[in-house]
């Protein structure tokens, strides 16, 4: 690793984050130019005003002097069978939603949640955000040359809201009406109080209505979509390769907002059976970028010829975003996991310290909560102040530890994990599970305690699960492990057809309506949500509502911390580790931004703001 690069990046990140977080501490005023009779504005922030003034030259992390050109070859594990990333059917190919289509607004990854006008030249809303109005840029065009019209926007929103994936339908259910208000303007009126909806509506993809006439949007997965974005689809080898080519006639290439972005001519994603095969392809020079998730491999396995010859370099890019939640999720729709004591027992049986030392050298910290590694994380000990007040109405129904304080159990790091194993057996006995004479854990009816762990082929979780299953045997628990291909895994997740599976949700510094998709009660029965654990918690939904109605950072932070307590004490996930840095190896001619944005190496930054220098 180039140490000087890392410390330069870390200093730049500290300087960049400080004023942003400080600005969030102010009371949230209506954004500049927002409100009846206040005119229009170039951007909108969830709280306060956008950090960048109207007429800004470029995003802080973009390099407007970056050269254009080159090809970036990236890898993905699994496969794909769909070119329609906006519906539930199929596994979509990479790149389409990010680079082929565009939205009315573009997110800045140097602010918690701020949008600036892209297809829309302006946005306006009332102080309560009961409606939002967008005005399209007259020069906005699809890649086939057709203008982007209000009709396209309205059709896209209505179609996504009725035939699209749950993330679109859920938000559409909060829209009272959408209407054209001028030649290039439209207004969306909301049916409920929800301050984030104005921003969410700015991030919906805009599709070309004419292309989709005569096609069933919900089931059409093979048609190459026409978009207004910086890239067009050049080649598709279904399931194996997708290649995007930068559109030389991209309508937005001269906007200040896009300067220093989309610098690379060709983006290519190759698909591999597993991460080992992908890493071998990178070592052989068939890929230009590889993200390493294991610090042991990062230190041990990067001695191949291209690295030793200086053709490949390593970077560690710091992140200031929450840890999210990653680990093994228990499906509470299944009776075996309905009792919190059973879930706590299985968490205690997971010897994190031993597994972490074995697989990562103990370098990575454990995930301590859903919003860990950030100011939004729950605070140790009993809830107090606004957090306690938010939880108080639900106190009787909350799981133990929600209000009092809950932390994931630690072991002494030894293989035996005896103390936690004894605690696990005690909890299981309280829940009605005892070992028989043969050492098999059974309930009062004689049914054995067994469950299925479903994993995708090539999953990073395979070794973790193998160690965990061995630790469960002394408790009389003998789960089965089922490994399925990528398409089957996606289908089983969408239909909640598993007992336990691998789970990863990335959380941001500005959580909002997507939290309903992650933890909302609709996901208990409706397929395709991220609520894999099947939690049905009025308290969680109330915390999300409080978060969305917050007018200042103190109230918002309290609501997120309260939600974090509900989720963490729910004991739904056996968490593993997270990395406070992104470990990225890449060819030496590929360059990342000198100014690291708040979100670090986040989709939307890589490869958007990267560039390729021609070899001399």
DOLORO-824822 format. One record per residue (C-alpha): residue number from 0; x, y, z; residue in three letters. Coordinates in Angstrom, 3 decimals, decimal comma, padded with zeros to 6 digits. Layout:
residues N
     i       east      north         up    aa
   NUM          X          Y          Z   Ala
...
***
This chain:
residues 616
     i       east      north         up    aa
     0    000,000    000,000    000,000   Unk
     1    001,208    003,502   -000,713   Unk
     2    001,171    004,873    002,837   Unk
     3    001,558    008,523    001,845   Unk
     4   -001,525    008,259   -000,362   Unk
     5   -003,578    006,837    002,496   Unk
     6   -002,642    009,536    005,017   Unk
     7   -003,162    012,261    002,427   Unk
     8   -006,615    010,847    001,763   Unk
     9   -007,398    010,570    005,459   Unk
    10   -006,445    014,220    006,049   Unk
    11   -008,487    015,327    003,067   Unk
    12   -011,482    013,338    004,302   Unk
    13   -011,255    014,823    007,796   Unk
    14   -011,206    018,350    006,378   Unk
    15   -014,055    017,560    004,011   Unk
    16   -016,317    015,923    006,587   Unk
    17   -015,944    018,452    009,394   Unk
    18   -017,817    021,390    007,820   Unk
    19   -020,480    019,093    006,437   Unk
    20   -021,262    017,520    009,796   Unk
    21   -021,055    020,914    011,459   Unk
    22   -023,613    022,309    009,041   Unk
    23   -025,989    019,505    009,987   Unk
    24   -025,962    020,705    013,569   Unk
    25   -027,838    023,855    012,635   Unk
    26   -031,603    024,047    012,821   Unk
    27   -033,068    023,015    009,481   Unk
    28   -034,419    026,030    007,631   Unk
    29   -036,384    025,697    004,404   Unk
    30   -033,791    025,387    001,641   Unk
    31   -032,824    028,568   -000,162   Unk
    32   -035,341    029,445   -002,801   Unk
    33   -037,821    026,869   -001,570   Unk
    34   -041,333    027,820   -000,659   Unk
    35   -044,398    029,508   -002,139   Unk
    36   -043,281    032,564   -004,039   Unk
    37   -039,648    031,938   -003,147   Unk
    38   -038,624    030,987   -006,668   Unk
    39   -036,640    027,967   -007,739   Unk
    40   -033,363    026,425   -006,665   Unk
    41   -030,582    024,358   -008,195   Unk
    42   -030,585    021,734   -005,451   Unk
    43   -032,277    020,373   -002,374   Unk
    44   -030,913    018,971    000,894   Unk
    45   -032,628    016,734    003,391   Unk
    46   -031,678    019,232    006,110   Unk
    47   -030,622    022,844    005,707   Unk
    48   -029,365    024,081    002,358   Unk
    49   -027,116    022,490   -000,263   Unk
    50   -023,424    023,009    000,455   Unk
    51   -022,663    024,116   -003,110   Unk
    52   -023,993    027,471   -004,317   Unk
    53   -025,787    027,966   -007,582   Unk
    54   -023,267    028,126   -010,406   Unk
    55   -020,677    025,885   -008,696   Unk
    56   -018,012    024,742   -011,200   Unk
    57   -017,926    021,021   -010,328   Unk
    58   -018,496    018,580   -007,483   Unk
    59   -015,735    018,767   -004,834   Unk
    60   -014,387    015,280   -005,523   Unk
    61   -014,487    015,538   -009,331   Unk
    62   -011,376    016,468   -011,305   Unk
    63   -012,405    018,622   -014,287   Unk
    64   -008,878    018,277   -015,697   Unk
    65   -009,134    014,490   -015,803   Unk
    66   -008,441    013,086   -019,271   Unk
    67   -011,125    011,208   -021,149   Unk
    68   -010,633    007,780   -022,630   Unk
    69   -009,614    004,224   -021,903   Unk
    70   -011,367    001,021   -020,879   Unk
    71   -012,106   -000,102   -017,336   Unk
    72   -012,634   -003,839   -016,896   Unk
    73   -014,404   -004,814   -013,681   Unk
    74   -015,620   -008,099   -012,248   Unk
    75   -018,762   -009,420   -010,592   Unk
    76   -019,564   -012,812   -009,099   Unk
    77   -022,602   -014,785   -010,166   Unk
    78   -024,520   -014,101   -013,332   Unk
    79   -027,287   -011,954   -014,817   Unk
    80   -030,340   -012,668   -016,935   Unk
    81   -032,024   -009,275   -017,176   Unk
    82   -031,463   -005,855   -018,756   Unk
    83   -034,338   -004,379   -016,760   Unk
    84   -032,992   -003,412   -013,302   Unk
    85   -036,233   -001,690   -012,287   Unk
    86   -038,437   -004,776   -011,797   Unk
    87   -038,364   -007,724   -009,441   Unk
    88   -038,002   -010,351   -012,167   Unk
    89   -034,523   -011,674   -012,874   Unk
    90   -030,998   -010,696   -011,838   Unk
    91   -030,106   -007,422   -013,619   Unk
    92   -026,783   -006,694   -015,261   Unk
    93   -024,434   -004,151   -013,752   Unk
    94   -024,241   -000,556   -014,923   Unk
    95   -027,600    000,021   -016,565   Unk
    96   -029,378    001,877   -013,788   Unk
    97   -026,267    003,900   -012,929   Unk
    98   -024,984    004,870   -016,357   Unk
    99   -027,561    004,260   -019,093   Unk
   100   -030,492    006,066   -017,510   Unk
   101   -030,629    009,259   -015,461   Unk
   102   -032,836    010,889   -012,880   Unk
   103   -034,082    014,428   -012,469   Unk
   104   -031,463    015,114   -009,782   Unk
   105   -027,925    013,869   -009,082   Unk
   106   -026,672    013,006   -005,616   Unk
   107   -023,484    014,550   -004,247   Unk
   108   -021,474    011,981   -002,305   Unk
   109   -019,707    014,720   -000,382   Unk
   110   -022,889    015,553    001,574   Unk
   111   -025,145    013,270    003,679   Unk
   112   -028,135    013,678    001,351   Unk
   113   -028,154    016,540   -001,121   Unk
   114   -029,315    016,526   -004,739   Unk
   115   -028,459    018,896   -007,574   Unk
   116   -030,375    019,325   -010,802   Unk
   117   -029,498    016,967   -013,663   Unk
   118   -032,407    016,346   -016,064   Unk
   119   -034,191    019,018   -014,039   Unk
   120   -032,748    022,515   -014,138   Unk
   121   -034,624    023,440   -010,968   Unk
   122   -036,634    022,118   -008,046   Unk
   123   -039,046    023,808   -005,692   Unk
   124   -041,218    022,687   -002,793   Unk
   125   -043,191    024,193    000,068   Unk
   126   -041,740    024,440    003,608   Unk
   127   -043,672    021,346    004,726   Unk
   128   -042,655    019,457    001,573   Unk
   129   -046,187    018,390    000,830   Unk
   130   -045,367    018,723   -002,873   Unk
   131   -042,357    019,085   -005,135   Unk
   132   -042,082    020,590   -008,595   Unk
   133   -039,365    020,012   -011,188   Unk
   134   -038,592    021,914   -014,370   Unk
   135   -036,761    019,973   -017,090   Unk
   136   -033,741    021,287   -018,919   Unk
   137   -034,707    022,097   -022,517   Unk
   138   -031,519    020,443   -023,834   Unk
   139   -032,098    017,071   -022,118   Unk
   140   -032,075    014,245   -024,677   Unk
   141   -032,231    010,470   -024,809   Unk
   142   -029,374    008,701   -026,547   Unk
   143   -031,509    008,285   -029,688   Unk
   144   -031,842    012,078   -029,926   Unk
   145   -035,440    012,334   -028,704   Unk
   146   -036,075    015,073   -026,120   Unk
   147   -036,783    014,118   -022,518   Unk
   148   -040,312    015,359   -021,915   Unk
   149   -042,671    015,776   -019,011   Unk
   150   -044,709    012,977   -020,556   Unk
   151   -041,696    010,645   -020,285   Unk
   152   -041,214    011,559   -016,631   Unk
   153   -044,857    011,078   -015,666   Unk
   154   -045,075    007,778   -017,567   Unk
   155   -041,857    006,546   -015,924   Unk
   156   -043,036    007,390   -012,423   Unk
   157   -046,485    005,862   -012,921   Unk
   158   -045,041    002,714   -014,510   Unk
   159   -042,355    002,208   -011,893   Unk
   160   -044,893    002,884   -009,173   Unk
   161   -047,313    000,249   -010,405   Unk
   162   -045,187   -002,373   -012,187   Unk
   163   -041,697   -001,732   -010,808   Unk
   164   -039,800   -003,277   -007,917   Unk
   165   -041,112   -002,811   -004,356   Unk
   166   -038,749    000,122   -003,689   Unk
   167   -040,606    002,108   -006,349   Unk
   168   -044,099    000,899   -005,476   Unk
   169   -043,685    001,697   -001,788   Unk
   170   -042,858    005,343   -002,458   Unk
   171   -045,538    005,637   -005,139   Unk
   172   -048,113    004,622   -002,570   Unk
   173   -047,409    007,939   -000,828   Unk
   174   -048,135    010,029   -003,963   Unk
   175   -051,562    011,643   -004,194   Unk
   176   -051,115    012,900   -007,768   Unk
   177   -048,594    013,775   -010,448   Unk
   178   -049,444    016,429   -013,023   Unk
   179   -047,921    018,555   -015,733   Unk
   180   -047,827    022,232   -014,762   Unk
   181   -046,067    023,725   -017,770   Unk
   182   -044,330    022,835   -021,003   Unk
   183   -041,289    021,563   -019,101   Unk
   184   -042,541    021,305   -015,527   Unk
   185   -044,435    018,819   -013,371   Unk
   186   -045,650    018,693   -009,799   Unk
   187   -045,935    015,713   -007,456   Unk
   188   -048,275    016,032   -004,466   Unk
   189   -047,888    013,662   -001,537   Unk
   190   -050,619    011,943    000,435   Unk
   191   -048,767    011,907    003,754   Unk
   192   -046,248    013,916    005,749   Unk
   193   -042,834    012,628    004,715   Unk
   194   -040,080    015,153    004,156   Unk
   195   -037,787    012,817    002,264   Unk
   196   -040,263    012,103   -000,539   Unk
   197   -039,338    015,312   -002,345   Unk
   198   -035,782    014,025   -002,665   Unk
   199   -036,757    010,446   -003,478   Unk
   200   -038,855    011,660   -006,398   Unk
   201   -035,779    013,405   -007,742   Unk
   202   -033,897    010,098   -007,918   Unk
   203   -036,329    008,001   -009,947   Unk
   204   -034,991    006,794   -013,339   Unk
   205   -036,546    008,482   -016,344   Unk
   206   -037,227    006,097   -019,234   Unk
   207   -038,298    006,764   -022,810   Unk
   208   -042,033    006,140   -023,008   Unk
   209   -042,024    005,509   -026,743   Unk
   210   -039,586    002,597   -026,471   Unk
   211   -041,784    000,701   -024,028   Unk
   212   -045,055    000,950   -025,898   Unk
   213   -046,327   -002,560   -026,632   Unk
   214   -044,065   -004,158   -024,001   Unk
   215   -044,986   -005,507   -020,587   Unk
   216   -042,710   -003,499   -018,310   Unk
   217   -042,988   -005,948   -015,394   Unk
   218   -041,812   -008,959   -017,421   Unk
   219   -039,708   -007,540   -020,274   Unk
   220   -036,105   -008,262   -019,311   Unk
   221   -034,293   -008,715   -022,644   Unk
   222   -034,816   -005,381   -024,382   Unk
   223   -031,839   -002,996   -024,415   Unk
   224   -033,172    000,159   -022,766   Unk
   225   -032,719    003,630   -024,218   Unk
   226   -031,698    006,211   -021,637   Unk
   227   -030,392    009,742   -021,384   Unk
   228   -027,278    008,809   -019,426   Unk
   229   -023,599    009,126   -020,243   Unk
   230   -023,290    005,555   -021,555   Unk
   231   -025,083    003,268   -023,967   Unk
   232   -025,034   -000,515   -023,999   Unk
   233   -022,478   -001,669   -026,553   Unk
   234   -022,378   -005,436   -025,994   Unk
   235   -024,252   -008,052   -023,981   Unk
   236   -023,220   -011,661   -023,593   Unk
   237   -026,105   -012,650   -021,341   Unk
   238   -024,938   -013,898   -017,998   Unk
   239   -021,236   -013,385   -018,804   Unk
   240   -020,320   -009,879   -019,999   Unk
   241   -021,889   -006,446   -020,358   Unk
   242   -020,040   -003,520   -021,951   Unk
   243   -021,081    000,132   -021,892   Unk
   244   -019,650    002,794   -024,226   Unk
   245   -019,522    006,476   -023,328   Unk
   246   -021,941    008,464   -025,479   Unk
   247   -019,920    011,142   -027,273   Unk
   248   -023,154    013,076   -027,804   Unk
   249   -024,284    012,904   -024,182   Unk
   250   -026,494    015,927   -023,735   Unk
   251   -025,135    016,734   -020,210   Unk
   252   -021,400    016,568   -020,909   Unk
   253   -020,964    020,357   -020,608   Unk
   254   -022,976    020,875   -017,418   Unk
   255   -020,919    022,080   -014,417   Unk
   256   -022,448    019,228   -012,408   Unk
   257   -020,839    016,609   -014,669   Unk
   258   -017,369    018,114   -015,038   Unk
   259   -014,729    015,583   -014,065   Unk
   260   -017,244    012,726   -014,052   Unk
   261   -017,743    009,850   -016,530   Unk
   262   -014,189    010,112   -017,826   Unk
   263   -013,733    006,533   -019,037   Unk
   264   -014,762    005,604   -022,580   Unk
   265   -015,690    001,961   -021,972   Unk
   266   -016,972    000,198   -018,843   Unk
   267   -016,973   -003,580   -018,929   Unk
   268   -018,178   -006,071   -016,314   Unk
   269   -017,149   -009,734   -016,570   Unk
   270   -018,954   -012,282   -014,397   Unk
   271   -017,212   -015,089   -012,529   Unk
   272   -018,337   -018,144   -010,610   Unk
   273   -016,763   -016,940   -007,386   Unk
   274   -014,413   -014,335   -005,943   Unk
   275   -011,381   -016,636   -006,232   Unk
   276   -011,844   -016,942   -009,991   Unk
   277   -012,311   -013,182   -010,212   Unk
   278   -009,097   -012,535   -008,269   Unk
   279   -007,166   -014,901   -010,525   Unk
   280   -008,461   -012,961   -013,535   Unk
   281   -007,248   -009,730   -011,929   Unk
   282   -003,813   -011,216   -011,256   Unk
   283   -003,618   -012,372   -014,864   Unk
   284   -004,312   -008,855   -016,128   Unk
   285   -007,864   -009,530   -017,351   Unk
   286   -009,392   -007,001   -014,911   Unk
   287   -008,269   -003,483   -014,025   Unk
   288   -009,799   -003,138   -010,555   Unk
   289   -010,392   -005,478   -007,645   Unk
   290   -011,867   -004,771   -004,204   Unk
   291   -010,387   -006,932   -001,485   Unk
   292   -012,641   -007,716    001,444   Unk
   293   -010,157   -009,745    003,474   Unk
   294   -007,271   -007,929    005,206   Unk
   295   -005,278   -011,163    005,500   Unk
   296   -005,383   -011,670    001,745   Unk
   297   -004,636   -007,966    001,282   Unk
   298   -001,420   -008,383    003,233   Unk
   299   -000,520   -011,848    001,956   Unk
   300   -001,705   -012,417   -001,605   Unk
   301   -000,629   -009,310   -003,500   Unk
   302    002,829   -010,485   -004,499   Unk
   303    001,985   -011,567   -008,036   Unk
   304    004,199   -010,391   -010,925   Unk
   305    002,108   -007,385   -012,030   Unk
   306    002,183   -006,024   -008,474   Unk
   307    005,905   -006,623   -008,043   Unk
   308    006,589   -004,929   -011,377   Unk
   309    004,554   -001,865   -010,385   Unk
   310    001,852   -002,434   -012,974   Unk
   311   -000,736   -002,759   -010,189   Unk
   312   -001,036   -000,555   -007,088   Unk
   313   -002,943   -000,844   -003,803   Unk
   314   -004,984    001,898   -002,168   Unk
   315   -006,874    002,116    001,107   Unk
   316   -009,676    004,644    000,866   Unk
   317   -011,157    005,736    004,222   Unk
   318   -014,899    005,719    004,760   Unk
   319   -016,970    007,837    007,117   Unk
   320   -020,223    005,966    006,523   Unk
   321   -022,074    003,592    008,882   Unk
   322   -021,023   -000,044    009,093   Unk
   323   -024,395   -001,322    007,955   Unk
   324   -025,329   -004,861    008,927   Unk
   325   -023,657   -007,950    007,523   Unk
   326   -023,897   -011,522    008,692   Unk
   327   -026,287   -014,448    008,999   Unk
   328   -029,937   -013,437    009,176   Unk
   329   -032,584   -015,561    010,873   Unk
   330   -035,983   -015,734    009,199   Unk
   331   -038,540   -015,173    011,969   Unk
   332   -041,328   -016,214    009,618   Unk
   333   -040,101   -019,709    010,474   Unk
   334   -041,341   -020,879    013,924   Unk
   335   -037,895   -022,096    014,952   Unk
   336   -036,606   -018,493    015,036   Unk
   337   -039,713   -016,792    016,411   Unk
   338   -038,412   -016,779    020,019   Unk
   339   -035,820   -014,089    020,756   Unk
   340   -034,129   -016,415    023,247   Unk
   341   -033,385   -018,866    020,440   Unk
   342   -031,917   -016,089    018,325   Unk
   343   -029,799   -014,877    021,245   Unk
   344   -028,596   -018,443    021,812   Unk
   345   -027,477   -018,751    018,197   Unk
   346   -025,709   -015,399    018,431   Unk
   347   -023,865   -016,598    021,552   Unk
   348   -022,877   -019,828    019,813   Unk
   349   -021,221   -017,790    017,052   Unk
   350   -017,616   -017,471    018,210   Unk
   351   -016,872   -014,146    016,547   Unk
   352   -013,465   -013,564    018,100   Unk
   353   -012,180   -016,975    017,015   Unk
   354   -013,659   -016,711    013,512   Unk
   355   -012,413   -013,155    013,046   Unk
   356   -008,881   -014,099    014,119   Unk
   357   -008,920   -017,172    011,896   Unk
   358   -010,218   -015,453    008,753   Unk
   359   -009,097   -011,817    008,989   Unk
   360   -006,256   -011,961    011,491   Unk
   361   -008,476   -010,107    013,936   Unk
   362   -007,870   -006,861    012,055   Unk
   363   -011,468   -005,961    011,307   Unk
   364   -013,768   -004,589    014,034   Unk
   365   -017,075   -006,297    014,710   Unk
   366   -020,291   -004,688    013,613   Unk
   367   -021,808   -003,424    016,849   Unk
   368   -025,089   -002,076    015,470   Unk
   369   -026,837   -001,256    012,203   Unk
   370   -025,482    002,311    012,150   Unk
   371   -022,149    001,637    013,843   Unk
   372   -019,048    003,642    012,939   Unk
   373   -021,114    006,837    012,713   Unk
   374   -022,758    009,537    014,853   Unk
   375   -026,100    007,823    014,164   Unk
   376   -025,205    004,667    016,099   Unk
   377   -026,960    003,723    019,328   Unk
   378   -025,135    004,857    022,427   Unk
   379   -024,023    002,302    025,064   Unk
   380   -026,087    001,868    028,209   Unk
   381   -029,701    002,781    028,910   Unk
   382   -031,625    004,991    026,498   Unk
   383   -031,952    008,569    027,616   Unk
   384   -033,337    011,899    026,513   Unk
   385   -035,136    011,999    023,173   Unk
   386   -034,252    008,389    022,394   Unk
   387   -035,918    007,176    025,597   Unk
   388   -038,954    009,365    024,919   Unk
   389   -039,373    007,876    021,435   Unk
   390   -039,185    004,321    022,758   Unk
   391   -041,392    004,864    025,821   Unk
   392   -044,803    004,259    024,117   Unk
   393   -043,558    000,845    022,926   Unk
   394   -041,723   -000,206    026,061   Unk
   395   -043,996   -003,161    026,831   Unk
   396   -043,458   -004,796    023,437   Unk
   397   -039,739   -004,182    022,988   Unk
   398   -037,208   -006,984    023,281   Unk
   399   -035,018   -007,082    026,398   Unk
   400   -032,081   -004,726    026,071   Unk
   401   -033,753   -002,252    023,728   Unk
   402   -034,174    000,392    026,410   Unk
   403   -031,700   -000,975    028,982   Unk
   404   -028,902   -001,407    026,438   Unk
   405   -027,781   -004,443    024,436   Unk
   406   -024,388   -005,455    023,092   Unk
   407   -023,452   -008,517    021,089   Unk
   408   -021,735   -011,089    023,337   Unk
   409   -017,967   -011,532    023,154   Unk
   410   -015,972   -014,710    023,730   Unk
   411   -012,487   -015,246    025,117   Unk
   412   -011,284   -016,064    021,602   Unk
   413   -010,674   -019,744    022,310   Unk
   414   -012,085   -022,481    020,102   Unk
   415   -014,281   -023,904    022,879   Unk
   416   -016,242   -020,709    023,628   Unk
   417   -017,487   -022,492    026,785   Unk
   418   -019,020   -019,549    028,619   Unk
   419   -021,186   -018,492    025,686   Unk
   420   -022,049   -022,111    024,873   Unk
   421   -023,371   -022,616    028,411   Unk
   422   -025,391   -019,393    028,148   Unk
   423   -026,773   -020,546    024,803   Unk
   424   -027,922   -023,889    026,222   Unk
   425   -029,609   -022,139    029,145   Unk
   426   -031,532   -019,836    026,773   Unk
   427   -032,528   -022,756    024,572   Unk
   428   -033,812   -024,657    027,608   Unk
   429   -035,888   -021,632    028,627   Unk
   430   -037,345   -021,652    025,115   Unk
   431   -038,284   -025,349    025,408   Unk
   432   -035,296   -027,074    023,779   Unk
   433   -033,350   -029,820    025,587   Unk
   434   -030,780   -032,380    024,424   Unk
   435   -031,901   -036,029    024,390   Unk
   436   -029,785   -039,015    025,371   Unk
   437   -028,076   -038,977    021,968   Unk
   438   -027,164   -035,314    022,372   Unk
   439   -029,688   -034,043    019,813   Unk
   440   -031,519   -030,860    020,802   Unk
   441   -035,286   -031,396    020,673   Unk
   442   -038,465   -029,660    021,779   Unk
   443   -041,239   -031,066    023,950   Unk
   444   -042,805   -032,832    020,957   Unk
   445   -039,552   -034,555    020,107   Unk
   446   -038,825   -032,504    016,990   Unk
   447   -035,094   -031,862    016,490   Unk
   448   -033,703   -028,344    016,367   Unk
   449   -032,549   -028,154    012,772   Unk
   450   -032,622   -025,550    010,052   Unk
   451   -031,329   -024,849    006,558   Unk
   452   -028,646   -022,272    005,768   Unk
   453   -028,948   -021,139    002,146   Unk
   454   -025,875   -019,638    000,463   Unk
   455   -025,061   -018,549   -003,081   Unk
   456   -022,247   -020,239   -004,954   Unk
   457   -018,888   -018,640   -004,243   Unk
   458   -020,139   -016,791   -001,181   Unk
   459   -017,620   -015,235    001,183   Unk
   460   -019,778   -016,703    003,946   Unk
   461   -018,995   -020,335    003,142   Unk
   462   -015,947   -020,630    005,403   Unk
   463   -017,665   -018,629    008,150   Unk
   464   -020,650   -020,972    008,039   Unk
   465   -018,453   -024,080    008,029   Unk
   466   -016,788   -022,974    011,285   Unk
   467   -020,128   -021,963    012,792   Unk
   468   -021,805   -025,273    012,004   Unk
   469   -019,017   -027,135    013,783   Unk
   470   -019,556   -024,930    016,855   Unk
   471   -023,275   -025,795    016,880   Unk
   472   -022,787   -029,557    016,980   Unk
   473   -021,830   -029,731    020,690   Unk
   474   -025,134   -027,966    021,421   Unk
   475   -027,029   -030,734    019,635   Unk
   476   -027,819   -028,545    016,617   Unk
   477   -027,158   -029,973    013,153   Unk
   478   -028,125   -027,513    010,408   Unk
   479   -027,886   -028,286    006,716   Unk
   480   -026,066   -026,031    004,257   Unk
   481   -027,584   -025,586    000,806   Unk
   482   -025,532   -023,877   -001,887   Unk
   483   -027,478   -022,687   -004,930   Unk
   484   -026,630   -020,787   -008,087   Unk
   485   -027,089   -017,055   -008,299   Unk
   486   -030,533   -017,123   -009,934   Unk
   487   -031,892   -019,632   -007,421   Unk
   488   -030,467   -017,653   -004,527   Unk
   489   -032,131   -014,472   -005,738   Unk
   490   -035,458   -016,278   -006,156   Unk
   491   -035,265   -017,851   -002,706   Unk
   492   -034,399   -014,511   -001,097   Unk
   493   -037,237   -012,742   -002,905   Unk
   494   -039,685   -015,393   -001,715   Unk
   495   -038,157   -015,644    001,810   Unk
   496   -037,590   -019,357    001,150   Unk
   497   -034,819   -019,968    003,688   Unk
   498   -034,295   -020,411    007,406   Unk
   499   -030,964   -018,621    007,646   Unk
   500   -028,952   -016,925    004,912   Unk
   501   -026,194   -014,414    004,244   Unk
   502   -027,357   -010,832    004,622   Unk
   503   -025,827   -007,453    003,911   Unk
   504   -027,498   -004,053    004,047   Unk
   505   -025,414   -000,911    003,608   Unk
   506   -026,734    002,017    005,642   Unk
   507   -026,016    005,672    004,925   Unk
   508   -025,629    008,910    006,843   Unk
   509   -029,110    009,883    005,715   Unk
   510   -031,402    006,882    006,223   Unk
   511   -034,951    007,489    005,132   Unk
   512   -037,871    005,862    003,326   Unk
   513   -035,767    002,885    002,245   Unk
   514   -035,861    001,813    005,892   Unk
   515   -039,494    000,779    005,394   Unk
   516   -038,317   -001,514    002,588   Unk
   517   -035,635   -002,933    004,882   Unk
   518   -037,602   -003,344    008,107   Unk
   519   -041,251   -002,507    007,365   Unk
   520   -044,130   -004,874    008,075   Unk
   521   -045,160   -005,017    004,417   Unk
   522   -042,068   -007,105    003,797   Unk
   523   -043,315   -009,826    006,125   Unk
   524   -045,571   -011,138    003,354   Unk
   525   -044,859   -009,112    000,207   Unk
   526   -041,991   -010,659   -001,786   Unk
   527   -038,849   -008,838   -002,807   Unk
   528   -038,251   -006,584    000,209   Unk
   529   -034,982   -006,378    002,146   Unk
   530   -036,805   -007,438    005,321   Unk
   531   -035,320   -010,929    005,154   Unk
   532   -035,702   -011,429    008,893   Unk
   533   -039,474   -010,944    008,623   Unk
   534   -039,618   -008,470    011,494   Unk
   535   -042,987   -006,895    012,234   Unk
   536   -042,295   -004,061    014,647   Unk
   537   -044,620   -001,085    015,177   Unk
   538   -041,795    000,486    017,180   Unk
   539   -039,400    000,293    014,231   Unk
   540   -041,955    001,831    011,887   Unk
   541   -042,662    004,600    014,395   Unk
   542   -038,929    005,398    014,617   Unk
   543   -038,714    005,557    010,816   Unk
   544   -041,706    007,910    010,737   Unk
   545   -040,079    010,111    013,398   Unk
   546   -036,874    010,139    011,384   Unk
   547   -038,705    011,269    008,252   Unk
   548   -040,607    013,988    010,093   Unk
   549   -037,537    015,370    011,893   Unk
   550   -036,844    019,059    011,307   Unk
   551   -033,385    019,245    012,841   Unk
   552   -030,372    017,025    013,310   Unk
   553   -030,954    016,353    017,009   Unk
   554   -034,419    014,917    016,390   Unk
   555   -033,207    012,994    013,341   Unk
   556   -030,241    011,484    015,188   Unk
   557   -032,423    010,499    018,145   Unk
   558   -034,878    008,714    015,837   Unk
   559   -032,107    006,790    014,054   Unk
   560   -030,477    005,819    017,343   Unk
   561   -033,829    004,597    018,635   Unk
   562   -034,353    002,573    015,444   Unk
   563   -030,858    001,146    015,829   Unk
   564   -031,775   -000,044    019,326   Unk
   565   -034,936   -001,755    018,097   Unk
   566   -033,064   -003,517    015,297   Unk
   567   -030,005   -004,517    017,298   Unk
   568   -031,884   -005,788    020,352   Unk
   569   -034,205   -007,693    018,013   Unk
   570   -031,343   -010,173    017,582   Unk
   571   -032,235   -010,875    013,973   Unk
   572   -028,716   -011,028    012,548   Unk
   573   -025,508   -012,698    013,689   Unk
   574   -023,144   -009,904    012,673   Unk
   575   -019,603   -010,294    011,393   Unk
   576   -017,068   -007,532    010,750   Unk
   577   -016,823   -004,372    008,698   Unk
   578   -013,911   -002,466    007,277   Unk
   579   -013,364    001,245    008,000   Unk
   580   -011,470    001,451    004,712   Unk
   581   -012,044    000,206    001,178   Unk
   582   -009,108   -001,857   -000,057   Unk
   583   -008,821   -001,358   -003,794   Unk
   584   -006,119   -002,732   -006,080   Unk
   585   -005,990   -001,429   -009,635   Unk
   586   -003,796   -000,885   -012,644   Unk
   587   -001,337    001,963   -012,176   Unk
   588   -002,831    004,087   -014,954   Unk
   589   -006,240    004,151   -013,222   Unk
   590   -006,610    007,111   -010,867   Unk
   591   -009,085    007,946   -008,102   Unk
   592   -010,026    011,424   -006,842   Unk
   593   -007,461    013,251   -004,720   Unk
   594   -010,286    014,680   -002,627   Unk
   595   -012,015    011,770   -000,926   Unk
   596   -015,759    012,461   -000,600   Unk
   597   -017,723    011,859    002,560   Unk
   598   -018,941    008,487    001,276   Unk
   599   -015,435    007,342    000,282   Unk
   600   -015,306    004,557   -002,291   Unk
   601   -019,072    004,379   -002,792   Unk
   602   -021,030    003,397   -005,906   Unk
   603   -021,534    006,726   -007,619   Unk
   604   -017,929    007,678   -006,906   Unk
   605   -016,273    004,610   -008,424   Unk
   606   -015,886    004,635   -011,369   Unk
   607   -017,807    007,879   -011,946   Unk
   608   -015,009    010,191   -010,751   Unk
   609   -012,044    007,978   -011,673   Unk
   610   -009,974    008,341   -014,836   Unk
   611   -007,309    006,587   -016,898   Unk
   612   -003,967    008,187   -017,736   Unk
   613   -002,419    007,111   -021,011   Unk
   614    000,905    005,335   -020,489   Unk
   615    003,891    007,431   -021,619   Unk
***
